[in-house]
Amino acid sequence: MFEEIGFSLNVGEFIGKAEKHWVSPQYSALSQHNIGYFYVCTLADRIAVPLEKEPMR
């Protein structure tokens, strides 16, 4: 979150895990497998100006 919004986080309870498997039409010989782990988080201290310029929602 430091790079995205410039804040540190307090990481809390584990919510769950999600997986996605797919094959890209552009690279049909390669399969992709992403795993995401999700936690409840709260903002802590602002420690920098965000590096990203797109608005966060």
PDB file with SEQRES, HELIX, SHEET and CRYST1 records, atoms N, CA, C and O in Angstrom:
SEQRES   1 A   57  MET PHE GLU GLU ILE GLY PHE SER LEU ASN VAL GLY GLU          
SEQRES   2 A   57  PHE ILE GLY LYS ALA GLU LYS HIS TRP VAL SER PRO GLN          
SEQRES   3 A   57  TYR SER ALA LEU SER GLN HIS ASN ILE GLY TYR PHE TYR          
SEQRES   4 A   57  VAL CYS THR LEU ALA ASP ARG ILE ALA VAL PRO LEU GLU          
SEQRES   5 A   57  LYS GLU PRO MET ARG                                          
HELIX    1 AA1 PHE A    2  ILE A    5  1                                   4    
SHEET    1 AA1 2 PHE A   7  VAL A  23  0                                        
SHEET    2 AA1 2 SER A  31  ARG A  46 -1                                        
CRYST1    1.000    1.000    1.000  90.00  90.00  90.00 P 1           1          
ATOM      1  N   MET A   1       0.820  -1.197   0.000  1.00  0.00           N  
ATOM      2  CA  MET A   1       0.000   0.000   0.000  1.00  0.00           C  
ATOM      3  C   MET A   1       0.859   1.254   0.000  1.00  0.00           C  
ATOM      4  O   MET A   1       0.406   2.335  -0.376  1.00  0.00           O  
ATOM      5  N   PHE A   2       2.082   1.096   0.419  1.00  0.00           N  
ATOM      6  CA  PHE A   2       2.991   2.245   0.428  1.00  0.00           C  
ATOM      7  C   PHE A   2       3.068   2.876  -0.965  1.00  0.00           C  
ATOM      8  O   PHE A   2       2.891   4.086  -1.106  1.00  0.00           O  
ATOM      9  N   GLU A   3       3.329   2.073  -1.978  1.00  0.00           N  
ATOM     10  CA  GLU A   3       3.458   2.586  -3.341  1.00  0.00           C  
ATOM     11  C   GLU A   3       2.123   3.103  -3.878  1.00  0.00           C  
ATOM     12  O   GLU A   3       2.081   4.122  -4.568  1.00  0.00           O  
ATOM     13  N   GLU A   4       1.045   2.409  -3.565  1.00  0.00           N  
ATOM     14  CA  GLU A   4      -0.254   2.756  -4.131  1.00  0.00           C  
ATOM     15  C   GLU A   4      -0.880   3.998  -3.494  1.00  0.00           C  
ATOM     16  O   GLU A   4      -1.362   4.881  -4.203  1.00  0.00           O  
ATOM     17  N   ILE A   5      -0.874   4.069  -2.167  1.00  0.00           N  
ATOM     18  CA  ILE A   5      -1.583   5.176  -1.502  1.00  0.00           C  
ATOM     19  C   ILE A   5      -0.742   5.953  -0.492  1.00  0.00           C  
ATOM     20  O   ILE A   5      -1.204   6.968   0.029  1.00  0.00           O  
ATOM     21  N   GLY A   6       0.475   5.507  -0.203  1.00  0.00           N  
ATOM     22  CA  GLY A   6       1.351   6.241   0.695  1.00  0.00           C  
ATOM     23  C   GLY A   6       1.097   5.999   2.175  1.00  0.00           C  
ATOM     24  O   GLY A   6       1.630   6.730   3.010  1.00  0.00           O  
ATOM     25  N   PHE A   7       0.303   5.001   2.523  1.00  0.00           N  
ATOM     26  CA  PHE A   7       0.005   4.682   3.921  1.00  0.00           C  
ATOM     27  C   PHE A   7       0.568   3.316   4.280  1.00  0.00           C  
ATOM     28  O   PHE A   7       0.688   2.439   3.425  1.00  0.00           O  
ATOM     29  N   SER A   8       0.908   3.145   5.532  1.00  0.00           N  
ATOM     30  CA  SER A   8       1.159   1.808   6.045  1.00  0.00           C  
ATOM     31  C   SER A   8      -0.190   1.240   6.473  1.00  0.00           C  
ATOM     32  O   SER A   8      -1.162   1.980   6.622  1.00  0.00           O  
ATOM     33  N   LEU A   9      -0.244  -0.060   6.669  1.00  0.00           N  
ATOM     34  CA  LEU A   9      -1.498  -0.729   7.016  1.00  0.00           C  
ATOM     35  C   LEU A   9      -1.360  -1.530   8.296  1.00  0.00           C  
ATOM     36  O   LEU A   9      -0.274  -1.986   8.656  1.00  0.00           O  
ATOM     37  N   ASN A  10      -2.486  -1.689   8.972  1.00  0.00           N  
ATOM     38  CA  ASN A  10      -2.605  -2.676  10.037  1.00  0.00           C  
ATOM     39  C   ASN A  10      -3.334  -3.858   9.430  1.00  0.00           C  
ATOM     40  O   ASN A  10      -4.496  -3.736   9.042  1.00  0.00           O  
ATOM     41  N   VAL A  11      -2.673  -4.995   9.343  1.00  0.00           N  
ATOM     42  CA  VAL A  11      -3.261  -6.184   8.734  1.00  0.00           C  
ATOM     43  C   VAL A  11      -3.965  -6.980   9.818  1.00  0.00           C  
ATOM     44  O   VAL A  11      -3.383  -7.313  10.850  1.00  0.00           O  
ATOM     45  N   GLY A  12      -5.232  -7.278   9.558  1.00  0.00           N  
ATOM     46  CA  GLY A  12      -6.040  -7.984  10.545  1.00  0.00           C  
ATOM     47  C   GLY A  12      -6.378  -9.400  10.118  1.00  0.00           C  
ATOM     48  O   GLY A  12      -5.531 -10.134   9.610  1.00  0.00           O  
ATOM     49  N   GLU A  13      -7.615  -9.762  10.330  1.00  0.00           N  
ATOM     50  CA  GLU A  13      -8.108 -11.122  10.132  1.00  0.00           C  
ATOM     51  C   GLU A  13      -8.018 -11.582   8.678  1.00  0.00           C  
ATOM     52  O   GLU A  13      -8.288 -10.813   7.755  1.00  0.00           O  
ATOM     53  N   PHE A  14      -7.638 -12.834   8.488  1.00  0.00           N  
ATOM     54  CA  PHE A  14      -7.617 -13.464   7.170  1.00  0.00           C  
ATOM     55  C   PHE A  14      -9.051 -13.685   6.714  1.00  0.00           C  
ATOM     56  O   PHE A  14      -9.860 -14.244   7.454  1.00  0.00           O  
ATOM     57  N   ILE A  15      -9.369 -13.248   5.497  1.00  0.00           N  
ATOM     58  CA  ILE A  15     -10.717 -13.408   4.953  1.00  0.00           C  
ATOM     59  C   ILE A  15     -10.827 -14.670   4.116  1.00  0.00           C  
ATOM     60  O   ILE A  15     -11.771 -15.444   4.274  1.00  0.00           O  
ATOM     61  N   GLY A  16      -9.861 -14.883   3.224  1.00  0.00           N  
ATOM     62  CA  GLY A  16      -9.941 -16.062   2.372  1.00  0.00           C  
ATOM     63  C   GLY A  16      -8.923 -16.026   1.257  1.00  0.00           C  
ATOM     64  O   GLY A  16      -8.071 -15.141   1.183  1.00  0.00           O  
ATOM     65  N   LYS A  17      -9.038 -17.022   0.387  1.00  0.00           N  
ATOM     66  CA  LYS A  17      -8.104 -17.206  -0.712  1.00  0.00           C  
ATOM     67  C   LYS A  17      -8.907 -17.409  -1.988  1.00  0.00           C  
ATOM     68  O   LYS A  17      -9.953 -18.058  -1.966  1.00  0.00           O  
ATOM     69  N   ALA A  18      -8.431 -16.862  -3.093  1.00  0.00           N  
ATOM     70  CA  ALA A  18      -9.078 -17.056  -4.388  1.00  0.00           C  
ATOM     71  C   ALA A  18      -8.019 -17.443  -5.405  1.00  0.00           C  
ATOM     72  O   ALA A  18      -6.905 -16.921  -5.392  1.00  0.00           O  
ATOM     73  N   GLU A  19      -8.384 -18.370  -6.292  1.00  0.00           N  
ATOM     74  CA  GLU A  19      -7.474 -18.807  -7.343  1.00  0.00           C  
ATOM     75  C   GLU A  19      -8.133 -18.645  -8.701  1.00  0.00           C  
ATOM     76  O   GLU A  19      -9.348 -18.789  -8.839  1.00  0.00           O  
ATOM     77  N   LYS A  20      -7.320 -18.345  -9.698  1.00  0.00           N  
ATOM     78  CA  LYS A  20      -7.812 -18.205 -11.059  1.00  0.00           C  
ATOM     79  C   LYS A  20      -6.830 -18.918 -11.986  1.00  0.00           C  
ATOM     80  O   LYS A  20      -5.625 -18.666 -11.946  1.00  0.00           O  
ATOM     81  N   HIS A  21      -7.360 -19.810 -12.816  1.00  0.00           N  
ATOM     82  CA  HIS A  21      -6.570 -20.519 -13.823  1.00  0.00           C  
ATOM     83  C   HIS A  21      -7.081 -20.099 -15.188  1.00  0.00           C  
ATOM     84  O   HIS A  21      -8.291 -20.026 -15.402  1.00  0.00           O  
ATOM     85  N   TRP A  22      -6.165 -19.820 -16.120  1.00  0.00           N  
ATOM     86  CA  TRP A  22      -6.594 -19.496 -17.468  1.00  0.00           C  
ATOM     87  C   TRP A  22      -5.439 -19.653 -18.444  1.00  0.00           C  
ATOM     88  O   TRP A  22      -4.274 -19.742 -18.054  1.00  0.00           O  
ATOM     89  N   VAL A  23      -5.799 -19.686 -19.738  1.00  0.00           N  
ATOM     90  CA  VAL A  23      -4.821 -19.703 -20.816  1.00  0.00           C  
ATOM     91  C   VAL A  23      -5.074 -18.472 -21.661  1.00  0.00           C  
ATOM     92  O   VAL A  23      -6.197 -18.240 -22.108  1.00  0.00           O  
ATOM     93  N   SER A  24      -4.047 -17.692 -21.879  1.00  0.00           N  
ATOM     94  CA  SER A  24      -4.150 -16.477 -22.678  1.00  0.00           C  
ATOM     95  C   SER A  24      -4.191 -16.836 -24.162  1.00  0.00           C  
ATOM     96  O   SER A  24      -3.396 -17.661 -24.613  1.00  0.00           O  
ATOM     97  N   PRO A  25      -5.097 -16.236 -24.925  1.00  0.00           N  
ATOM     98  CA  PRO A  25      -5.099 -16.484 -26.371  1.00  0.00           C  
ATOM     99  C   PRO A  25      -3.762 -16.091 -27.028  1.00  0.00           C  
ATOM    100  O   PRO A  25      -3.353 -16.683 -28.027  1.00  0.00           O  
ATOM    101  N   GLN A  26      -3.104 -15.098 -26.459  1.00  0.00           N  
ATOM    102  CA  GLN A  26      -1.844 -14.628 -27.005  1.00  0.00           C  
ATOM    103  C   GLN A  26      -0.697 -15.622 -26.746  1.00  0.00           C  
ATOM    104  O   GLN A  26       0.225 -15.731 -27.555  1.00  0.00           O  
ATOM    105  N   TYR A  27      -0.759 -16.337 -25.629  1.00  0.00           N  
ATOM    106  CA  TYR A  27       0.282 -17.296 -25.259  1.00  0.00           C  
ATOM    107  C   TYR A  27      -0.371 -18.643 -24.937  1.00  0.00           C  
ATOM    108  O   TYR A  27      -0.353 -19.097 -23.793  1.00  0.00           O  
ATOM    109  N   SER A  28      -0.942 -19.267 -25.959  1.00  0.00           N  
ATOM    110  CA  SER A  28      -1.763 -20.460 -25.736  1.00  0.00           C  
ATOM    111  C   SER A  28      -0.973 -21.660 -25.211  1.00  0.00           C  
ATOM    112  O   SER A  28      -1.579 -22.596 -24.689  1.00  0.00           O  
ATOM    113  N   ALA A  29       0.343 -21.664 -25.330  1.00  0.00           N  
ATOM    114  CA  ALA A  29       1.144 -22.771 -24.797  1.00  0.00           C  
ATOM    115  C   ALA A  29       1.412 -22.620 -23.304  1.00  0.00           C  
ATOM    116  O   ALA A  29       1.915 -23.545 -22.667  1.00  0.00           O  
ATOM    117  N   LEU A  30       1.079 -21.464 -22.746  1.00  0.00           N  
ATOM    118  CA  LEU A  30       1.353 -21.198 -21.330  1.00  0.00           C  
ATOM    119  C   LEU A  30       0.053 -21.036 -20.560  1.00  0.00           C  
ATOM    120  O   LEU A  30      -0.838 -20.301 -20.985  1.00  0.00           O  
ATOM    121  N   SER A  31      -0.055 -21.708 -19.447  1.00  0.00           N  
ATOM    122  CA  SER A  31      -1.214 -21.492 -18.591  1.00  0.00           C  
ATOM    123  C   SER A  31      -0.834 -20.525 -17.476  1.00  0.00           C  
ATOM    124  O   SER A  31       0.334 -20.431 -17.099  1.00  0.00           O  
ATOM    125  N   GLN A  32      -1.805 -19.823 -16.961  1.00  0.00           N  
ATOM    126  CA  GLN A  32      -1.604 -18.857 -15.884  1.00  0.00           C  
ATOM    127  C   GLN A  32      -2.323 -19.350 -14.635  1.00  0.00           C  
ATOM    128  O   GLN A  32      -3.382 -19.971 -14.722  1.00  0.00           O  
ATOM    129  N   HIS A  33      -1.749 -19.072 -13.495  1.00  0.00           N  
ATOM    130  CA  HIS A  33      -2.368 -19.453 -12.224  1.00  0.00           C  
ATOM    131  C   HIS A  33      -2.062 -18.363 -11.210  1.00  0.00           C  
ATOM    132  O   HIS A  33      -0.929 -18.235 -10.746  1.00  0.00           O  
ATOM    133  N   ASN A  34      -3.065 -17.587 -10.872  1.00  0.00           N  
ATOM    134  CA  ASN A  34      -2.912 -16.538  -9.855  1.00  0.00           C  
ATOM    135  C   ASN A  34      -3.565 -16.987  -8.559  1.00  0.00           C  
ATOM    136  O   ASN A  34      -4.621 -17.619  -8.570  1.00  0.00           O  
ATOM    137  N   ILE A  35      -2.936 -16.658  -7.453  1.00  0.00           N  
ATOM    138  CA  ILE A  35      -3.494 -16.941  -6.130  1.00  0.00           C  
ATOM    139  C   ILE A  35      -3.524 -15.630  -5.359  1.00  0.00           C  
ATOM    140  O   ILE A  35      -2.509 -14.939  -5.263  1.00  0.00           O  
ATOM    141  N   GLY A  36      -4.677 -15.287  -4.812  1.00  0.00           N  
ATOM    142  CA  GLY A  36      -4.813 -14.078  -4.016  1.00  0.00           C  
ATOM    143  C   GLY A  36      -5.211 -14.425  -2.590  1.00  0.00           C  
ATOM    144  O   GLY A  36      -6.083 -15.265  -2.367  1.00  0.00           O  
ATOM    145  N   TYR A  37      -4.569 -13.775  -1.629  1.00  0.00           N  
ATOM    146  CA  TYR A  37      -4.897 -13.938  -0.213  1.00  0.00           C  
ATOM    147  C   TYR A  37      -5.469 -12.614   0.271  1.00  0.00           C  
ATOM    148  O   TYR A  37      -4.893 -11.560   0.004  1.00  0.00           O  
ATOM    149  N   PHE A  38      -6.587 -12.652   0.975  1.00  0.00           N  
ATOM    150  CA  PHE A  38      -7.308 -11.444   1.352  1.00  0.00           C  
ATOM    151  C   PHE A  38      -7.419 -11.319   2.869  1.00  0.00           C  
ATOM    152  O   PHE A  38      -7.708 -12.283   3.579  1.00  0.00           O  
ATOM    153  N   TYR A  39      -7.176 -10.078   3.344  1.00  0.00           N  
ATOM    154  CA  TYR A  39      -7.192  -9.780   4.773  1.00  0.00           C  
ATOM    155  C   TYR A  39      -7.994  -8.502   5.024  1.00  0.00           C  
ATOM    156  O   TYR A  39      -8.073  -7.631   4.158  1.00  0.00           O  
ATOM    157  N   VAL A  40      -8.577  -8.400   6.197  1.00  0.00           N  
ATOM    158  CA  VAL A  40      -9.169  -7.141   6.640  1.00  0.00           C  
ATOM    159  C   VAL A  40      -8.003  -6.234   7.017  1.00  0.00           C  
ATOM    160  O   VAL A  40      -7.118  -6.643   7.769  1.00  0.00           O  
ATOM    161  N   CYS A  41      -7.997  -5.005   6.499  1.00  0.00           N  
ATOM    162  CA  CYS A  41      -6.914  -4.064   6.788  1.00  0.00           C  
ATOM    163  C   CYS A  41      -7.489  -2.699   7.150  1.00  0.00           C  
ATOM    164  O   CYS A  41      -8.568  -2.325   6.689  1.00  0.00           O  
ATOM    165  N   THR A  42      -6.769  -1.973   7.966  1.00  0.00           N  
ATOM    166  CA  THR A  42      -7.118  -0.585   8.263  1.00  0.00           C  
ATOM    167  C   THR A  42      -5.899   0.281   7.994  1.00  0.00           C  
ATOM    168  O   THR A  42      -4.760  -0.163   8.141  1.00  0.00           O  
ATOM    169  N   LEU A  43      -6.153   1.524   7.598  1.00  0.00           N  
ATOM    170  CA  LEU A  43      -5.058   2.450   7.351  1.00  0.00           C  
ATOM    171  C   LEU A  43      -4.357   2.802   8.657  1.00  0.00           C  
ATOM    172  O   LEU A  43      -4.999   2.965   9.694  1.00  0.00           O  
ATOM    173  N   ALA A  44      -3.048   2.917   8.596  1.00  0.00           N  
ATOM    174  CA  ALA A  44      -2.267   3.364   9.751  1.00  0.00           C  
ATOM    175  C   ALA A  44      -1.759   4.765   9.438  1.00  0.00           C  
ATOM    176  O   ALA A  44      -2.561   5.674   9.222  1.00  0.00           O  
ATOM    177  N   ASP A  45      -0.473   4.953   9.410  1.00  0.00           N  
ATOM    178  CA  ASP A  45       0.117   6.282   9.223  1.00  0.00           C  
ATOM    179  C   ASP A  45       0.414   6.572   7.762  1.00  0.00           C  
ATOM    180  O   ASP A  45       0.789   5.676   7.005  1.00  0.00           O  
ATOM    181  N   ARG A  46       0.244   7.838   7.368  1.00  0.00           N  
ATOM    182  CA  ARG A  46       0.714   8.264   6.047  1.00  0.00           C  
ATOM    183  C   ARG A  46       2.219   8.400   6.153  1.00  0.00           C  
ATOM    184  O   ARG A  46       2.727   9.112   7.019  1.00  0.00           O  
ATOM    185  N   ILE A  47       2.929   7.719   5.274  1.00  0.00           N  
ATOM    186  CA  ILE A  47       4.382   7.728   5.362  1.00  0.00           C  
ATOM    187  C   ILE A  47       5.047   8.271   4.102  1.00  0.00           C  
ATOM    188  O   ILE A  47       6.267   8.430   4.069  1.00  0.00           O  
ATOM    189  N   ALA A  48       4.262   8.556   3.068  1.00  0.00           N  
ATOM    190  CA  ALA A  48       4.840   9.090   1.832  1.00  0.00           C  
ATOM    191  C   ALA A  48       3.729   9.611   0.935  1.00  0.00           C  
ATOM    192  O   ALA A  48       2.547   9.363   1.174  1.00  0.00           O  
ATOM    193  N   VAL A  49       4.126  10.328  -0.088  1.00  0.00           N  
ATOM    194  CA  VAL A  49       3.193  10.728  -1.138  1.00  0.00           C  
ATOM    195  C   VAL A  49       3.067   9.532  -2.082  1.00  0.00           C  
ATOM    196  O   VAL A  49       4.082   8.944  -2.456  1.00  0.00           O  
ATOM    197  N   PRO A  50       1.840   9.154  -2.479  1.00  0.00           N  
ATOM    198  CA  PRO A  50       1.687   8.000  -3.371  1.00  0.00           C  
ATOM    199  C   PRO A  50       2.476   8.150  -4.662  1.00  0.00           C  
ATOM    200  O   PRO A  50       2.585   9.253  -5.197  1.00  0.00           O  
ATOM    201  N   LEU A  51       3.028   7.050  -5.167  1.00  0.00           N  
ATOM    202  CA  LEU A  51       3.739   7.062  -6.434  1.00  0.00           C  
ATOM    203  C   LEU A  51       2.785   6.916  -7.606  1.00  0.00           C  
ATOM    204  O   LEU A  51       3.074   7.389  -8.705  1.00  0.00           O  
ATOM    205  N   GLU A  52       1.644   6.264  -7.380  1.00  0.00           N  
ATOM    206  CA  GLU A  52       0.655   6.061  -8.428  1.00  0.00           C  
ATOM    207  C   GLU A  52      -0.156   7.338  -8.627  1.00  0.00           C  
ATOM    208  O   GLU A  52      -0.427   8.058  -7.666  1.00  0.00           O  
ATOM    209  N   LYS A  53      -0.543   7.621  -9.866  1.00  0.00           N  
ATOM    210  CA  LYS A  53      -1.286   8.830 -10.165  1.00  0.00           C  
ATOM    211  C   LYS A  53      -2.775   8.599 -10.417  1.00  0.00           C  
ATOM    212  O   LYS A  53      -3.557   9.548 -10.380  1.00  0.00           O  
ATOM    213  N   GLU A  54      -3.181   7.343 -10.676  1.00  0.00           N  
ATOM    214  CA  GLU A  54      -4.588   7.048 -10.906  1.00  0.00           C  
ATOM    215  C   GLU A  54      -5.366   7.144  -9.596  1.00  0.00           C  
ATOM    216  O   GLU A  54      -4.840   6.786  -8.542  1.00  0.00           O  
ATOM    217  N   PRO A  55      -6.624   7.626  -9.644  1.00  0.00           N  
ATOM    218  CA  PRO A  55      -7.417   7.712  -8.405  1.00  0.00           C  
ATOM    219  C   PRO A  55      -7.757   6.318  -7.859  1.00  0.00           C  
ATOM    220  O   PRO A  55      -8.018   5.383  -8.616  1.00  0.00           O  
ATOM    221  N   MET A  56      -7.745   6.208  -6.543  1.00  0.00           N  
ATOM    222  CA  MET A  56      -8.135   4.964  -5.872  1.00  0.00           C  
ATOM    223  C   MET A  56      -9.616   5.009  -5.565  1.00  0.00           C  
ATOM    224  O   MET A  56     -10.153   6.063  -5.224  1.00  0.00           O  
ATOM    225  N   ARG A  57     -10.275   3.876  -5.683  1.00  0.00           N  
ATOM    226  CA  ARG A  57     -11.719   3.788  -5.381  1.00  0.00           C  
ATOM    227  C   ARG A  57     -11.962   2.660  -4.433  1.00  0.00           C  
ATOM    228  O   ARG A  57     -13.105   2.412  -4.050  1.00  0.00           O  
TER     229      ARG A  57                                                      
END                                                                             
